[in-house]
């Protein structure tokens, strides 16, 4: 398997055709996987916003005030309003905002970015990343597209690449019912392929000013396995989320 960045991409602006920009720079193969950073997908889809677009309501002011008490740092109620509007569930409101986005991804601050946002204050995640991935794939010679982001992990330091949207491939490779080397049947192993592809892409994409927003994974084979698109856990089976609902941060 080979992983390489797409070179010389320009700063993406609204209505740019990401598929055309990639195709102009790389000769893609049908079985390539094209991993595209959610930041450039959002820019192409016009998801840049200003804080003034989010006048703070009572709940946002309450959330910002609690964050200030918990962290000792000034918090903008308009930013809190943006997070609330981009979320369907607020799992934690102190000492940081942990939310579920409208497409099911659980992350800090609804995945809103405040860096590298020309012409605005905020960069919101794509509204429907699976549809974004399918739209980009329709303009490529490659059939598989993964929209990536970076986020932290419980119990570990640092961020890693994850998938927030995908097209042309199942999200996961299901090993259940297959056997290990000792002949024992596997009962729980479901491999989050799109997350692993996103993490591999992030290794060569880089971060910050030198980052490259599109990476190609070549010669990856899904194999003869069952597939699944159940990447985001349902609340009923998410025991960590259930535990968080019974937990509160004491900031007094």
C-alpha positions as CSV (number, residue, x, y, z in Angstrom):
1,X,0.0,0.0,0.0
2,X,1.3,3.5,-0.9
3,X,0.1,6.8,0.6
4,X,1.0,10.1,-1.0
5,X,-0.2,13.7,-0.9
6,X,-1.7,15.6,-3.9
7,X,0.7,18.4,-4.6
8,X,0.3,22.1,-5.2
9,X,-3.4,22.5,-4.4
10,X,-4.5,26.1,-4.1
11,X,-6.3,27.7,-1.2
12,X,-9.9,26.4,-1.6
13,X,-12.7,28.9,-1.9
14,X,-16.5,28.5,-2.1
15,X,-17.8,26.5,-5.1
16,X,-14.3,25.2,-6.0
17,X,-14.4,21.8,-7.6
18,X,-12.2,19.7,-5.4
19,X,-12.5,16.6,-7.7
20,X,-11.3,18.7,-10.7
21,X,-8.4,20.2,-8.8
22,X,-7.3,16.7,-7.7
23,X,-7.7,15.1,-11.1
24,X,-5.6,17.9,-12.7
25,X,-2.7,16.9,-10.4
26,X,-2.8,13.1,-10.0
27,X,-3.6,10.3,-12.4
28,X,-6.0,8.3,-10.3
29,X,-6.8,4.6,-10.5
30,X,-10.3,3.3,-10.0
31,X,-9.3,1.5,-6.7
32,X,-7.5,4.5,-5.2
33,X,-8.9,5.9,-2.0
34,X,-8.9,9.7,-2.0
35,X,-8.8,11.2,1.5
36,X,-9.9,14.8,1.7
37,X,-9.6,17.0,4.8
38,X,-13.0,18.3,6.0
39,X,-11.5,21.8,6.2
40,X,-11.3,22.1,2.4
41,X,-14.6,20.4,1.9
42,X,-16.2,23.0,4.2
43,X,-14.5,25.8,2.4
44,X,-15.7,24.6,-0.9
45,X,-19.2,24.3,0.5
46,X,-19.2,27.8,2.0
47,X,-19.1,26.7,5.6
48,X,-17.1,29.8,6.7
49,X,-18.9,31.9,9.3
50,X,-18.5,34.9,11.5
51,X,-19.2,35.1,15.2
52,X,-21.8,37.8,14.5
53,X,-23.8,35.1,12.6
54,X,-24.5,33.5,16.1
55,X,-26.1,36.0,18.5
56,X,-25.8,34.4,21.9
57,X,-29.0,33.2,23.5
58,X,-29.5,32.6,27.3
59,X,-28.3,29.0,27.1
60,X,-25.1,30.0,25.2
61,X,-24.4,32.7,27.8
62,X,-24.9,30.2,30.6
63,X,-22.6,27.7,28.9
64,X,-19.9,30.3,28.3
65,X,-20.1,31.6,31.9
66,X,-19.7,28.0,33.3
67,X,-16.7,27.4,31.0
68,X,-15.1,30.6,32.3
69,X,-15.6,29.5,35.9
70,X,-14.2,26.0,35.1
71,X,-11.1,27.2,33.2
72,X,-10.4,30.7,34.4
73,X,-10.3,31.9,30.8
74,X,-12.7,34.2,29.0
75,X,-15.2,32.4,26.8
76,X,-17.2,33.9,23.9
77,X,-20.9,33.3,24.2
78,X,-21.2,33.7,20.5
79,X,-18.8,30.8,20.0
80,X,-20.8,28.8,22.5
81,X,-24.0,29.6,20.4
82,X,-22.3,28.3,17.2
83,X,-21.4,25.1,19.0
84,X,-24.9,24.6,20.2
85,X,-26.4,25.3,16.8
86,X,-24.1,22.8,15.2
87,X,-24.9,20.1,17.7
88,X,-27.7,17.7,18.5
89,X,-26.5,16.7,22.0
90,X,-24.2,18.4,24.5
91,X,-22.5,15.6,26.4
92,X,-20.2,17.8,28.5
93,X,-20.3,21.5,29.1
94,X,-17.3,21.8,31.4
95,X,-14.4,21.9,31.5
96,X,-14.9,21.8,27.7
97,X,-17.8,21.3,25.3
98,X,-18.2,17.7,24.1
99,X,-21.0,17.5,21.5
100,X,-22.6,15.3,19.0
101,X,-22.7,16.8,15.5
102,X,-25.8,16.7,13.3
103,X,-24.4,13.7,11.4
104,X,-23.5,11.7,14.5
105,X,-19.8,12.5,15.1
106,X,-18.9,13.1,18.8
107,X,-16.1,15.7,19.2
108,X,-15.1,18.9,21.0
109,X,-16.8,22.1,20.0
110,X,-18.9,20.4,17.3
111,X,-15.6,20.2,15.3
112,X,-15.6,24.0,14.7
113,X,-12.2,25.3,13.6
114,X,-10.9,28.7,14.3
115,X,-7.5,28.5,12.5
116,X,-6.7,28.9,8.8
117,X,-10.1,30.5,8.1
118,X,-9.6,33.2,5.4
119,X,-12.5,35.6,5.3
120,X,-14.2,34.5,8.5
121,X,-13.9,33.7,12.2
122,X,-15.1,30.1,12.1
123,X,-15.0,27.0,9.9
124,X,-17.9,24.6,10.4
125,X,-17.8,21.0,9.5
126,X,-19.6,19.9,6.3
127,X,-23.4,19.6,6.9
128,X,-23.6,16.0,5.4
129,X,-20.1,14.6,4.9
130,X,-21.2,11.4,3.4
131,X,-23.0,13.4,0.6
132,X,-19.9,15.5,0.3
133,X,-17.7,12.4,-0.2
134,X,-20.2,11.0,-2.8
135,X,-20.2,14.3,-4.7
136,X,-16.4,14.4,-4.8
137,X,-16.2,10.8,-5.9
138,X,-18.6,11.4,-8.8
139,X,-16.0,13.7,-10.3
140,X,-13.0,11.4,-9.9
141,X,-11.7,8.4,-11.7
142,X,-11.4,6.8,-8.2
143,X,-14.5,5.3,-6.6
144,X,-13.6,5.7,-2.9
145,X,-13.5,9.0,-1.0
146,X,-13.0,9.6,2.7
147,X,-13.6,13.0,4.3
148,X,-11.2,13.3,7.3
149,X,-10.8,15.3,10.4
150,X,-8.6,15.2,13.5
151,X,-9.7,14.8,17.0
152,X,-8.4,13.7,20.4
153,X,-9.0,10.3,22.1
154,X,-10.1,9.4,25.6
155,X,-7.3,8.2,27.8
156,X,-4.6,9.2,25.3
157,X,-2.7,12.4,24.5
158,X,-2.6,13.8,21.0
159,X,-4.9,13.9,18.0
160,X,-5.3,11.4,15.1
161,X,-7.1,11.3,11.8
162,X,-10.6,10.0,11.7
163,X,-13.3,9.8,9.1
164,X,-16.4,11.9,9.3
165,X,-17.8,11.0,5.9
166,X,-17.2,8.3,3.2
167,X,-18.4,7.0,-0.1
168,X,-17.6,4.0,-2.2
169,X,-16.5,1.8,0.6
170,X,-18.1,0.3,3.8
171,X,-16.9,2.1,6.9
172,X,-15.8,-1.0,8.7
173,X,-14.5,-4.5,7.9
174,X,-16.4,-7.1,9.8
175,X,-14.4,-10.1,11.0
176,X,-17.1,-11.7,13.1
177,X,-17.6,-15.3,12.1
178,X,-14.1,-15.6,10.7
179,X,-11.4,-17.5,12.5
180,X,-8.0,-16.6,14.1
181,X,-4.8,-18.6,13.6
182,X,-5.8,-21.1,16.3
183,X,-9.2,-21.7,14.6
184,X,-11.2,-19.8,17.2
185,X,-14.2,-17.9,15.8
186,X,-14.0,-14.1,16.1
187,X,-17.0,-12.7,17.9
188,X,-16.5,-9.0,18.3
189,X,-13.8,-7.7,15.9
190,X,-15.1,-5.0,13.6
191,X,-12.2,-3.0,12.0
192,X,-13.0,0.7,11.4
193,X,-11.4,0.9,8.0
194,X,-12.3,4.5,7.1
195,X,-10.7,5.7,10.4
196,X,-7.6,3.8,9.7
197,X,-7.4,5.2,6.2
198,X,-7.9,8.7,7.6
199,X,-5.1,8.1,10.1
200,X,-2.7,6.8,7.4
201,X,-3.5,9.9,5.3
202,X,-2.9,12.2,8.2
203,X,0.6,10.9,8.6
204,X,1.6,12.4,5.2
205,X,-0.9,15.3,5.2
206,X,0.7,17.0,8.1
207,X,-0.7,19.8,10.2
208,X,-0.6,23.6,10.4
209,X,0.7,25.9,7.7
210,X,2.5,23.1,5.9
211,X,-0.4,20.7,5.8
212,X,-1.6,19.0,2.6
213,X,-5.4,18.7,2.4
214,X,-5.8,15.7,0.0
215,X,-4.0,12.4,0.2
216,X,-4.3,9.3,-2.0
217,X,-4.1,5.8,-0.6
218,X,-3.1,3.3,-3.4
219,X,-3.3,-0.5,-3.4
220,X,-5.5,-0.8,-0.3
221,X,-7.7,-3.9,-0.6
222,X,-10.8,-4.3,1.5
223,X,-10.7,-8.1,1.1
224,X,-13.4,-10.7,1.1
225,X,-15.1,-9.6,4.3
226,X,-18.5,-8.4,5.3
227,X,-18.8,-4.6,5.5
228,X,-20.7,-2.3,7.8
229,X,-21.4,1.5,7.8
230,X,-22.1,1.6,11.6
231,X,-19.2,3.8,12.5
232,X,-21.0,6.0,15.1
233,X,-22.4,4.2,18.1
234,X,-26.1,4.4,18.8
235,X,-26.9,5.9,22.2
236,X,-28.4,2.6,23.4
237,X,-25.1,0.8,23.0
238,X,-22.8,3.7,23.9
239,X,-22.0,3.1,27.6
240,X,-19.5,5.9,27.9
241,X,-22.1,8.4,26.7
242,X,-24.6,6.9,29.2
243,X,-22.1,7.3,32.0
244,X,-21.5,10.9,31.0
245,X,-25.2,11.7,31.3
246,X,-24.9,10.8,35.0
247,X,-21.7,12.7,35.6
248,X,-21.2,16.4,36.3
249,X,-18.2,18.7,36.6
250,X,-18.0,20.5,39.9
251,X,-16.7,24.0,39.2
252,X,-17.8,25.7,42.4
